[in-house]
Amino acid sequence: MPISQKNKIYFGIVACGVAALVTDRLTRPADPNTTAASSVSPSQLLVTSADRPSTAPATMPLSEDCRSVAELLRSVAHRSSWRRTTAPSNPNPFANAVVPTRAVSNSGVAFTRAHRLTAVVNAGGTSHAMVDGQICSVGQSIDGFTLRSISATRAIFQKGADCVSLELQGQMPSPMAK
């Protein structure tokens, strides 16, 4: 009985599909989170002295070759199972990543609570900040924090590696406005 060209094409497509399935099952890495019903432990794959008479003691440790064969057989059994593996519940791998936070020193928090920037003066190319009613210029220190820069609405203080920013709290009314 001759095989038609159409049947040859169908057979080729099915053979390619089977080859792809076998290749996928044998080469993809096993997911350690899922367990297949047909997976067995290495101790179940090894023949012990109770199963057959032998001169080897039962307490003899397993050799590296035996362990690797048992792992290979377990992975083949897992990959050949037809059960579908479950996808992780969260597809975003970065959702639960631990992000190190920068520690805020207690002295910086205490400084921002204890002091208030009340005014910024820009006159003649020099800038001054009024902190708690005291006029400070760049380089002066208050409670160990040195004034590093002054902008239109903020003054930045530094003590070692800690930087603290004081912001203007609100608009002061103009003396001309009534």
Beta strands, then each sheet from edge to edge (+ up, - down):
strand 1: 117-123
strand 2: 126-131
strand 3: 134-137
strand 4: 141-142
strand 5: 145-150
strand 6: 154-159
strand 7: 162-167
sheet 1: 1+ 2- 3+
sheet 2: 4+ 5- 6+ 7-
end
